[in-house]
Amino acid sequence: MGGAVFVSAAQSVFVNRLLQTLPSSAPDVDPAYVAILGATELRSVFSGPQLAGIVDAYMVGVRGAFAFGIAVAGSAFVASWLMPIRSIKGGSSKSVATVTA
């Protein structure tokens, strides 16, 4: 479940950074249309300086998503070292047969 939450959070970081950057890198392009269009259709719909600005905005979004992933992985690594090591075995070494008998 944690993986699904962090994947959707990274997608949110990507889209938010994309939408924040598009007005400055490609001012004549509708940011909502680019977000809905997807990366595979960009080259067939846009060209020239519009496409260059959109690709720059995509790179800002991808960098943000990767930075989020690195931060989450780093914090999980640190948290794993802070957890105490405990045995998950039962408290006694008696078998089930001797306890029920």
Secondary structure, 3 states (H helix, E strand, C coil): CHHHHHHHHHHHHHHHHHHHHHHHHCCCCCHHHHHHHCHHHHHHHCCHHHHHHHHHHHHHHHHHHHHHHHHHHHHHHHHHHHCCCCCCCCCCCCCHHHHHC
